[in-house]
């Protein structure tokens, strides 16, 4: 083992004494740091906490003043009460201008201009969110802002119409509301029009005893109404003249689903096919879409008319584009028939779908990224979905076993309201042109009108569509 070399090492004498004898004068321009964090309270406003440096009476003895000074020094730092040396003339002049005074050599003034805590303003504003009640008065120093209260949805329909012979069939679509504020309803083998502005009822057509109405659908603009029949035919009617424009064929079985896209009309049938039609062309249809293995019961075009969503009794949800005869997207997560379909008017590519009795779920899809976003188990058969164009909310109607109507807030899917009244499955749903009112139909042979969505400008504006005409009437 080698011994350490000492030839180059000189003994060092500890030099502690010079450090003790020599006074240490730090440079005034340098900031002294230590290993402890001691907050500076020099700019704090103690008035917020009812802490005052001015004693209410000068009769306190020196011991009380000293105790108060020590307490303040311990709580708020040595610069507040921790110094017992008499004030210098410079300090006396400074604090005298602020409004303080000296007592027994203790600083008695309170600097202003700053908060004692950083988030005082935000904390005070958040009082509105912590209470379920609104402030009817203004607290001093607290900004008064409106309270974000939960929107109230009326729990009862404002109007009820009797609709005799309204079929209790999950796969049909017998109610639609036009952009001209006219409601079309298929009752047995007839179609009736109810004018919401006047409550006038007009019988549009009668298919005869050998046929039935299976679907109705208004064109996006204008007064044309498509009527799908039980014999597999499709009739186009001009509602303003109560005149049939043409009859189109192509399906072998009943036509239970319709969807308009500009001048194009799409029909879905029990024969499992989807036909694309142009009502300006002579041909019955321009293309045939194949993919479903059972009856097509749901059809919806996206708001930009670029994508078509279809649902069938084969538990499948397909998405098609304008140029393909095969589905570009296939979703197989539902475990029951998919009739309820709705595109979001707020976000491109956002699609909602609902499953039947064995499924009971509302699922959300992003067709742009081909992804499944979320799933909500509603506990009941989902019959219809409709998205509000005024707010980011949607409404669903249900069958077995609750027969309810639910208003949801998206994307949290929190329930805003659950509406009841129908005694049968709520199979039919349409939304008014102003986006505020919905009408629901059921096998109990009633149509019920509900104010569920706010207007585009105000959430408190009541719908003008039929809101003033309460009561129960008959649609025919």
C-alpha positions as CSV (number, residue, x, y, z in Angstrom):
1,X,0.0,0.0,0.0
2,X,1.5,3.2,-1.1
3,X,2.0,6.0,1.4
4,X,0.8,9.5,0.4
5,X,3.4,11.9,-0.7
6,X,4.1,14.9,1.5
7,X,6.7,16.6,-0.5
8,X,4.3,19.0,-2.2
9,X,1.8,19.5,0.5
10,X,2.3,22.4,2.9
11,X,0.5,22.6,6.2
12,X,-2.3,25.1,6.2
13,X,-3.2,27.1,9.2
14,X,-6.9,27.8,9.8
15,X,-7.8,31.4,9.2
16,X,-10.9,31.8,11.3
17,X,-9.8,34.7,13.5
18,X,-9.7,37.3,10.6
19,X,-13.3,36.5,9.7
20,X,-14.3,37.1,13.3
21,X,-12.4,40.3,13.8
22,X,-13.1,41.8,10.4
23,X,-16.6,43.3,10.0
24,X,-18.5,42.1,7.0
25,X,-20.0,44.9,4.9
26,X,-22.0,43.6,2.0
27,X,-22.4,45.7,-1.1
28,X,-25.7,47.7,-1.0
29,X,-26.2,46.9,-4.7
30,X,-26.2,43.1,-4.2
31,X,-29.2,41.1,-3.1
32,X,-28.5,38.7,-0.2
33,X,-30.0,35.2,-0.7
34,X,-30.4,32.5,1.8
35,X,-31.7,28.9,1.9
36,X,-35.0,30.0,3.4
37,X,-37.9,31.7,1.7
38,X,-39.0,34.6,3.7
39,X,-41.9,36.4,1.9
40,X,-41.9,40.1,1.8
41,X,-45.1,41.7,3.0
42,X,-44.1,45.3,2.4
43,X,-46.8,45.9,-0.2
44,X,-49.6,44.0,1.5
45,X,-53.0,45.5,2.3
46,X,-53.8,44.4,5.8
47,X,-57.0,46.4,5.8
48,X,-58.7,43.5,3.9
49,X,-58.3,41.3,7.0
50,X,-59.3,44.0,9.5
51,X,-55.7,44.2,10.8
52,X,-54.7,47.7,11.7
53,X,-51.4,49.0,12.9
54,X,-53.0,52.0,14.8
55,X,-54.1,51.1,18.3
56,X,-57.6,52.3,19.1
57,X,-56.3,53.9,22.3
58,X,-53.0,55.2,23.5
59,X,-53.6,53.8,26.9
60,X,-51.9,50.5,26.1
61,X,-48.8,50.0,28.1
62,X,-45.4,49.2,26.6
63,X,-45.7,45.5,27.1
64,X,-48.9,45.3,25.0
65,X,-47.3,47.3,22.2
66,X,-44.2,45.1,22.3
67,X,-46.4,41.9,22.2
68,X,-48.3,43.2,19.2
69,X,-45.1,44.2,17.5
70,X,-43.6,40.7,18.1
71,X,-46.8,39.0,16.9
72,X,-46.9,41.0,13.7
73,X,-43.2,40.4,13.1
74,X,-43.8,36.6,13.5
75,X,-46.8,36.6,11.2
76,X,-45.9,39.2,8.5
77,X,-42.2,39.6,8.7
78,X,-39.7,41.8,10.5
79,X,-40.5,44.9,8.5
80,X,-44.0,45.0,10.1
81,X,-43.6,45.4,13.9
82,X,-40.3,43.5,14.2
83,X,-38.2,46.6,14.7
84,X,-38.0,48.4,18.0
85,X,-35.6,51.2,17.0
86,X,-37.0,54.7,16.9
87,X,-38.0,55.9,13.5
88,X,-35.5,58.0,11.6
89,X,-36.7,61.4,10.4
90,X,-36.7,60.0,6.8
91,X,-38.9,57.1,7.8
92,X,-41.2,59.3,9.9
93,X,-41.7,61.6,6.9
94,X,-42.4,58.7,4.6
95,X,-45.0,57.0,6.7
96,X,-46.5,60.3,7.8
97,X,-47.4,61.0,4.2
98,X,-49.1,57.6,3.8
99,X,-51.1,58.3,6.9
100,X,-49.5,56.4,9.7
101,X,-47.8,57.5,12.9
102,X,-45.4,56.1,15.4
103,X,-46.1,54.8,18.8
104,X,-43.2,53.8,21.1
105,X,-40.9,53.6,18.1
106,X,-43.0,51.0,16.3
107,X,-44.1,51.4,12.7
108,X,-47.8,52.1,12.7
109,X,-48.6,52.6,9.0
110,X,-50.0,50.2,6.4
111,X,-48.7,50.4,2.9
112,X,-51.4,50.3,0.2
113,X,-51.8,49.5,-3.5
114,X,-51.4,45.7,-3.4
115,X,-53.5,42.6,-2.4
116,X,-52.4,40.4,0.4
117,X,-53.1,37.4,-1.7
118,X,-52.5,37.2,-5.4
119,X,-55.9,35.8,-6.4
120,X,-58.2,38.0,-4.3
121,X,-60.0,39.4,-7.3
122,X,-60.5,36.0,-8.9
123,X,-61.7,34.6,-5.6
124,X,-64.2,37.3,-5.1
125,X,-65.6,36.9,-8.6
126,X,-66.0,33.1,-8.1
127,X,-68.6,33.8,-5.3
128,X,-71.2,33.7,-8.1
129,X,-70.3,30.2,-9.1
130,X,-70.3,28.9,-5.5
131,X,-73.8,29.8,-4.6
132,X,-77.0,28.4,-6.3
133,X,-78.7,31.8,-5.8
134,X,-78.2,35.0,-7.6
135,X,-77.2,38.2,-5.9
136,X,-80.0,40.7,-5.8
137,X,-77.6,43.3,-4.3
138,X,-74.1,44.4,-4.9
139,X,-71.4,43.7,-2.3
140,X,-69.0,46.6,-1.8
141,X,-65.9,46.0,-3.9
142,X,-67.3,42.9,-5.6
143,X,-68.0,43.2,-9.3
144,X,-71.6,42.3,-10.1
145,X,-71.9,39.8,-13.0
146,X,-74.8,37.6,-14.2
147,X,-75.1,34.2,-12.7
148,X,-74.9,31.2,-15.0
149,X,-78.1,29.4,-13.9
150,X,-79.3,26.1,-15.3
151,X,-81.7,26.7,-18.2
152,X,-85.3,25.6,-17.4
153,X,-87.0,23.4,-19.9
154,X,-90.8,23.2,-19.6
155,X,-91.8,19.7,-18.5
156,X,-95.2,19.7,-20.2
157,X,-96.1,20.1,-23.9
158,X,-97.7,23.4,-24.8
159,X,-99.9,21.7,-27.4
160,X,-101.3,18.2,-28.0
161,X,-102.8,17.0,-31.3
162,X,-104.8,13.9,-31.7
163,X,-103.5,11.8,-34.6
164,X,-105.8,8.8,-35.1
165,X,-104.2,5.8,-36.8
166,X,-100.6,6.9,-36.2
167,X,-98.8,3.6,-36.5
168,X,-96.8,2.1,-33.7
169,X,-94.0,0.9,-36.0
170,X,-90.3,1.5,-35.1
171,X,-89.1,1.3,-38.7
172,X,-91.3,4.1,-40.2
173,X,-90.8,7.9,-40.3
174,X,-94.2,9.5,-40.4
175,X,-93.6,13.1,-39.1
176,X,-91.6,15.9,-40.7
177,X,-91.5,19.8,-40.3
178,X,-90.8,22.0,-43.3
179,X,-88.8,25.1,-43.6
180,X,-92.1,26.9,-44.3
181,X,-93.5,25.9,-40.9
182,X,-95.8,23.2,-42.1
183,X,-96.0,19.8,-40.3
184,X,-96.6,16.7,-42.5
185,X,-98.0,13.6,-40.8
186,X,-98.8,10.2,-42.3
187,X,-101.9,8.6,-40.9
188,X,-102.7,5.2,-42.3
189,X,-103.1,5.7,-46.0
190,X,-103.4,9.5,-45.9
191,X,-101.1,12.5,-45.5
192,X,-102.2,15.5,-43.5
193,X,-100.6,19.0,-43.3
194,X,-100.8,21.1,-40.2
195,X,-99.9,24.8,-40.6
196,X,-98.3,25.8,-37.4
197,X,-98.9,29.6,-37.9
198,X,-102.7,29.2,-38.3
199,X,-103.4,25.6,-36.9
200,X,-105.1,24.9,-40.2
201,X,-105.3,21.2,-41.2
202,X,-105.2,20.2,-44.9
203,X,-105.5,16.7,-46.3
204,X,-102.8,16.4,-48.9
205,X,-103.4,12.9,-50.4
206,X,-105.1,9.5,-50.0
207,X,-103.2,6.5,-51.2
208,X,-106.2,4.3,-51.1
209,X,-107.1,1.3,-48.9
210,X,-104.6,-0.9,-50.7
211,X,-101.6,1.2,-49.7
212,X,-100.1,2.9,-46.6
213,X,-97.9,5.8,-45.9
214,X,-94.5,4.6,-44.5
215,X,-92.5,7.8,-44.6
216,X,-92.7,11.6,-45.3
217,X,-89.9,14.0,-45.9
218,X,-89.8,17.7,-46.8
219,X,-87.3,19.2,-49.3
220,X,-84.8,21.4,-47.7
221,X,-86.2,24.4,-49.5
222,X,-89.5,24.9,-51.2
223,X,-92.8,23.1,-50.8
224,X,-92.1,19.6,-52.2
225,X,-93.0,16.7,-50.0
226,X,-91.8,13.1,-50.6
227,X,-94.1,10.3,-49.6
228,X,-92.8,6.7,-49.3
229,X,-95.5,4.0,-49.7
230,X,-96.0,0.4,-48.6
231,X,-95.9,-0.7,-52.2
232,X,-92.4,0.4,-52.7
233,X,-93.2,3.6,-54.6
234,X,-92.1,7.2,-54.0
235,X,-94.5,10.1,-54.7
236,X,-93.5,13.7,-54.9
237,X,-96.1,16.3,-54.0
238,X,-96.3,20.0,-54.4
239,X,-97.9,21.0,-51.1
240,X,-98.6,24.6,-52.1
241,X,-100.9,23.3,-54.8
242,X,-101.9,19.9,-53.2
243,X,-100.8,18.3,-56.5
244,X,-98.7,15.2,-57.1
245,X,-95.7,16.0,-59.3
246,X,-94.5,12.5,-60.1
247,X,-94.3,8.9,-58.9
248,X,-90.9,7.2,-58.8
249,X,-90.3,3.4,-58.6
250,X,-87.3,1.2,-57.9
251,X,-88.0,-0.5,-54.6
252,X,-89.7,-3.8,-54.3
253,X,-90.8,-3.4,-50.7
254,X,-92.0,-0.5,-48.4
255,X,-90.0,2.8,-48.3
256,X,-89.6,3.6,-44.7
257,X,-86.7,6.2,-44.8
258,X,-86.2,9.4,-46.8
259,X,-83.5,12.1,-46.9
260,X,-83.2,15.2,-49.1
261,X,-80.0,16.8,-50.4
262,X,-80.7,19.8,-52.5
263,X,-82.5,18.5,-55.5
264,X,-81.5,14.9,-54.8
265,X,-83.6,12.5,-52.8
266,X,-82.5,9.3,-51.1
267,X,-84.8,6.5,-50.2
268,X,-84.3,3.4,-48.0
269,X,-86.4,0.3,-48.2
270,X,-87.2,-3.0,-46.6
271,X,-85.6,-4.6,-49.7
272,X,-82.2,-3.6,-48.0
273,X,-81.3,-1.1,-50.8
274,X,-80.8,2.7,-50.9
275,X,-81.6,4.6,-54.1
276,X,-80.2,8.0,-55.0
277,X,-82.7,10.0,-57.1
278,X,-82.7,13.3,-59.0
279,X,-86.2,14.6,-59.3
280,X,-85.2,16.7,-62.3
281,X,-84.1,13.6,-64.3
282,X,-86.4,11.2,-66.1
283,X,-84.9,8.1,-64.5
284,X,-86.3,6.6,-61.4
285,X,-82.9,6.7,-59.7
286,X,-79.4,7.5,-60.7
287,X,-77.5,5.1,-58.4
288,X,-78.1,2.2,-56.0
289,X,-76.3,1.8,-52.7
290,X,-75.8,-1.7,-51.5
291,X,-74.4,-2.8,-48.1
292,X,-77.1,-3.4,-45.6
293,X,-78.3,-6.9,-44.8
294,X,-81.7,-5.9,-43.5
295,X,-84.3,-3.1,-43.7
296,X,-82.9,0.4,-44.0
297,X,-84.7,2.5,-41.4
298,X,-82.5,5.6,-40.9
299,X,-81.1,8.1,-43.4
300,X,-79.5,11.5,-42.9
301,X,-77.4,13.7,-45.1
302,X,-74.7,15.9,-43.4
303,X,-75.2,19.6,-43.4
304,X,-72.7,20.2,-46.2
305,X,-74.5,17.4,-48.3
306,X,-71.2,15.5,-48.7
307,X,-71.9,12.5,-46.5
308,X,-74.9,10.2,-46.1
309,X,-75.4,8.2,-42.9
310,X,-77.6,5.1,-43.1
311,X,-78.8,2.8,-40.3
312,X,-80.5,-0.6,-40.7
313,X,-82.1,-3.4,-38.9
314,X,-78.8,-5.3,-39.3
315,X,-77.4,-3.2,-36.4
316,X,-75.1,-1.4,-38.8
317,X,-74.3,2.3,-39.3
318,X,-72.8,3.2,-42.7
319,X,-71.4,6.4,-44.1
320,X,-71.4,7.0,-47.9
321,X,-70.0,9.8,-50.0
322,X,-71.5,11.4,-53.1
323,X,-69.5,9.2,-55.6
324,X,-69.4,5.7,-54.1
325,X,-71.9,2.9,-54.3
326,X,-70.2,1.2,-51.4
327,X,-70.0,2.5,-47.8
328,X,-66.7,4.4,-47.1
329,X,-67.2,3.9,-43.3
330,X,-68.7,1.0,-41.5
331,X,-69.6,1.0,-37.8
332,X,-70.7,-2.2,-36.1
333,X,-70.7,-1.4,-32.4
334,X,-74.5,-1.2,-32.0
335,X,-76.3,-4.4,-30.9
336,X,-79.7,-3.4,-32.2
337,X,-81.4,-1.7,-35.1
338,X,-80.1,1.8,-35.9
339,X,-82.9,4.2,-36.7
340,X,-81.8,7.3,-34.8
341,X,-79.2,9.3,-36.7
342,X,-78.2,13.0,-36.4
343,X,-75.3,15.1,-37.8
344,X,-74.0,17.9,-35.7
345,X,-74.5,21.4,-37.2
346,X,-71.7,22.8,-35.0
347,X,-68.8,20.5,-35.8
348,X,-68.0,19.0,-39.2
349,X,-67.9,15.2,-39.2
350,X,-69.6,14.7,-35.8
351,X,-72.3,12.0,-36.1
352,X,-74.6,10.6,-33.4
353,X,-76.5,7.3,-33.6
354,X,-78.8,5.4,-31.4
355,X,-79.6,1.7,-31.0
356,X,-82.8,-0.2,-30.4
357,X,-84.1,-2.2,-27.5
358,X,-81.2,-4.6,-27.1
359,X,-78.6,-1.7,-27.4
360,X,-80.1,1.5,-25.7
361,X,-76.9,3.5,-26.4
362,X,-76.2,6.8,-28.1
363,X,-72.8,6.7,-29.8
364,X,-70.8,9.5,-31.2
365,X,-68.5,9.3,-34.2
366,X,-65.9,11.4,-35.9
367,X,-66.3,10.6,-39.6
368,X,-63.3,12.8,-40.5
369,X,-60.9,10.7,-38.5
370,X,-63.0,7.5,-38.6
371,X,-63.0,7.2,-34.8
372,X,-65.6,6.3,-32.1
373,X,-65.7,9.2,-29.7
374,X,-68.0,8.1,-26.8
375,X,-71.0,6.0,-25.8
376,X,-73.9,6.8,-23.5
377,X,-76.2,4.1,-22.2
378,X,-79.7,5.7,-22.0
379,X,-81.5,2.7,-20.4
380,X,-84.2,2.7,-23.1
381,X,-84.7,2.0,-26.8
382,X,-83.4,5.0,-28.8
383,X,-86.0,5.9,-31.5
384,X,-84.8,9.3,-32.7
385,X,-82.1,11.9,-32.4
386,X,-82.1,15.6,-33.3
387,X,-79.3,18.2,-32.8
388,X,-80.2,21.8,-32.0
389,X,-78.9,24.3,-34.5
390,X,-79.0,27.1,-31.9
391,X,-77.0,25.5,-29.0
392,X,-74.7,22.5,-28.7
393,X,-77.5,20.3,-27.3
394,X,-79.5,17.3,-28.7
395,X,-82.7,15.6,-27.9
396,X,-83.5,11.9,-28.0
397,X,-86.8,10.1,-27.9
398,X,-87.2,6.6,-26.4
399,X,-89.3,3.5,-26.4
400,X,-89.1,0.5,-24.3
401,X,-89.4,0.9,-21.5
402,X,-89.5,4.6,-20.4
403,X,-91.1,6.3,-23.3
404,X,-89.4,9.5,-22.4
405,X,-87.8,12.5,-24.2
406,X,-84.4,13.6,-23.0
407,X,-82.6,16.8,-23.7
408,X,-78.8,16.5,-23.5
409,X,-75.9,19.0,-23.3
410,X,-73.0,18.0,-25.5
411,X,-70.2,16.9,-25.0
412,X,-70.7,16.3,-21.3
413,X,-74.0,14.4,-22.0
414,X,-75.5,15.8,-18.9
415,X,-79.3,15.7,-18.8
416,X,-81.0,19.1,-19.0
417,X,-84.5,17.7,-18.9
418,X,-86.4,14.4,-19.0
419,X,-89.9,14.8,-20.5
420,X,-92.7,12.3,-20.1
421,X,-96.3,12.2,-21.2
422,X,-96.5,9.7,-24.1
423,X,-97.9,6.3,-23.0
424,X,-96.4,4.4,-26.0
425,X,-92.9,4.4,-27.7
426,X,-91.9,7.9,-28.9
427,X,-91.2,6.8,-32.4
428,X,-91.4,10.1,-34.3
429,X,-89.6,13.4,-33.9
430,X,-89.3,16.6,-35.9
431,X,-87.9,20.0,-35.1
432,X,-89.3,23.4,-36.0
433,X,-87.6,25.7,-38.5
434,X,-86.6,28.1,-35.8
435,X,-84.9,25.3,-33.9
436,X,-86.8,25.9,-30.6
437,X,-89.7,23.5,-30.7
438,X,-89.9,19.8,-31.3
439,X,-92.9,17.7,-32.0
440,X,-93.1,14.0,-31.0
441,X,-95.5,11.3,-32.1
442,X,-96.2,7.9,-30.5
443,X,-98.5,4.9,-30.9
444,X,-100.8,6.5,-28.3
445,X,-102.0,8.5,-31.4
446,X,-101.0,11.9,-30.1
447,X,-98.6,14.6,-31.3
448,X,-97.0,16.6,-28.6
449,X,-95.2,20.0,-29.0
450,X,-92.4,20.9,-26.6
451,X,-90.3,24.0,-26.1
452,X,-86.9,22.5,-25.5
453,X,-84.2,24.7,-27.1
454,X,-83.5,28.4,-26.8
455,X,-83.6,30.8,-29.7
456,X,-80.4,31.6,-31.6
457,X,-80.2,35.1,-30.0
458,X,-81.7,34.6,-26.5
459,X,-82.1,31.5,-24.3
460,X,-85.2,33.0,-22.7
461,X,-87.2,33.8,-25.8
462,X,-90.3,31.7,-26.0
463,X,-91.1,30.0,-29.3
464,X,-93.6,31.8,-31.4
465,X,-94.8,28.6,-33.1
466,X,-98.1,27.7,-31.5
467,X,-97.0,28.7,-28.1
468,X,-100.0,30.9,-27.6
469,X,-102.5,28.3,-28.7
470,X,-102.8,25.9,-25.8
471,X,-105.1,23.0,-25.6
472,X,-105.8,19.7,-27.4
473,X,-107.1,19.5,-31.0
474,X,-107.4,16.9,-33.7
475,X,-105.2,16.9,-36.7
476,X,-107.9,15.6,-39.0
